[in-house]
Amino acid sequence: MSAINNQSGKSSNRNSIFIIGGVILVGAVLLLAYLMWYVAPDEYIERVKVIAVTDAGCIAETFDGFAVNIGDCNVQQGEYVNAMIDKKVKERAAAMNPTS
């Protein structure tokens, strides 16, 4: 018979697995929260003026002066159109150019 009790090794191994699993779960939840909060688009409809028609889509200017690509459109340059605008694109552009 062995004088060493091997039961504590199994318990310690099981606790380590739960701790590692918990850390991975917390990391996954934090990553999901980051992606939902900062990366997901926040779109709304805004009336914009088309300033250029290109192969990549129509480039429009919002009333607060941001140029955005609104995709394909069937209008002439200088016309106004309602388009879906991503609010976060404007926020990122303002952060990159703080002088405006």
C-alpha positions as CSV (number, residue, x, y, z in Angstrom):
1,M,0.0,0.0,0.0
2,S,1.2,3.5,-0.8
3,A,1.4,6.1,1.9
4,I,0.8,8.9,-0.6
5,N,-2.8,9.9,-1.2
6,N,-3.2,10.7,-4.9
7,Q,-6.7,12.2,-4.5
8,S,-5.4,15.8,-4.1
9,G,-3.7,15.6,-7.5
10,K,-7.0,14.9,-9.3
11,S,-8.8,17.7,-7.4
12,S,-6.0,20.1,-8.2
13,N,-6.1,19.2,-11.9
14,R,-9.9,19.6,-12.0
15,N,-9.7,23.1,-10.3
16,S,-7.0,24.1,-12.8
17,I,-9.2,23.1,-15.7
18,F,-12.2,25.1,-14.3
19,I,-9.9,28.2,-13.8
20,I,-8.6,28.0,-17.3
21,G,-12.1,27.5,-18.7
22,G,-13.4,30.5,-16.7
23,V,-10.6,32.7,-18.0
24,I,-11.3,31.7,-21.6
25,L,-15.0,32.3,-21.0
26,V,-14.4,35.8,-19.6
27,G,-12.1,36.6,-22.5
28,A,-14.7,35.5,-25.0
29,V,-17.5,37.6,-23.3
30,L,-15.2,40.7,-23.3
31,L,-14.4,40.2,-27.0
32,L,-18.0,39.9,-27.9
33,A,-18.9,43.0,-25.9
34,Y,-16.1,44.9,-27.7
35,L,-17.3,43.8,-31.1
36,M,-20.9,44.7,-30.4
37,W,-20.2,48.1,-28.8
38,Y,-17.4,49.5,-31.0
39,V,-17.5,47.7,-34.3
40,A,-21.1,47.1,-35.1
41,P,-22.6,49.8,-37.3
42,D,-25.1,52.3,-35.9
43,E,-27.0,53.3,-39.0
44,Y,-29.7,55.9,-39.5
45,I,-31.3,57.7,-42.5
46,E,-30.0,61.2,-43.3
47,R,-30.6,63.6,-46.2
48,V,-27.3,64.0,-48.0
49,K,-26.0,65.9,-51.1
50,V,-24.3,63.7,-53.8
51,I,-20.9,65.2,-54.5
52,A,-19.6,62.5,-56.9
53,V,-20.7,59.4,-58.8
54,T,-17.9,56.8,-59.0
55,D,-17.6,53.2,-59.9
56,A,-17.4,52.4,-56.2
57,G,-20.7,54.1,-55.6
58,C,-22.0,57.6,-54.9
59,I,-20.0,59.8,-52.6
60,A,-22.3,62.1,-50.6
61,E,-21.7,64.9,-48.1
62,T,-23.7,65.1,-44.9
63,F,-25.0,68.3,-43.5
64,D,-22.2,68.3,-40.9
65,G,-19.5,68.1,-43.6
66,F,-18.5,64.4,-43.7
67,A,-18.0,62.7,-47.0
68,V,-19.5,59.1,-47.0
69,N,-19.9,56.4,-49.6
70,I,-23.6,55.6,-49.9
71,G,-23.3,52.8,-52.5
72,D,-25.0,52.7,-55.8
73,C,-27.5,55.4,-56.6
74,N,-29.3,56.7,-59.7
75,V,-29.0,60.4,-59.2
76,Q,-26.9,63.2,-60.6
77,Q,-24.1,65.1,-58.9
78,G,-25.5,67.9,-56.7
79,E,-28.9,66.3,-56.0
80,Y,-30.1,65.5,-52.5
81,V,-31.1,61.9,-51.5
82,N,-32.0,60.1,-48.3
83,A,-29.4,57.5,-47.5
84,M,-28.3,55.1,-44.7
85,I,-25.4,56.6,-42.9
86,D,-23.2,54.8,-40.3
87,K,-22.9,57.2,-37.3
88,K,-19.7,55.4,-36.2
89,V,-17.9,56.2,-39.5
90,K,-18.4,59.9,-38.8
91,E,-17.2,59.5,-35.2
92,R,-14.0,57.7,-36.5
93,A,-13.4,60.4,-39.1
94,A,-13.8,63.1,-36.5
95,A,-11.3,61.3,-34.2
96,M,-8.8,61.1,-37.0
97,N,-9.1,64.8,-37.9
98,P,-9.7,66.7,-34.7
99,T,-9.3,70.1,-36.3
100,S,-12.7,69.9,-38.1
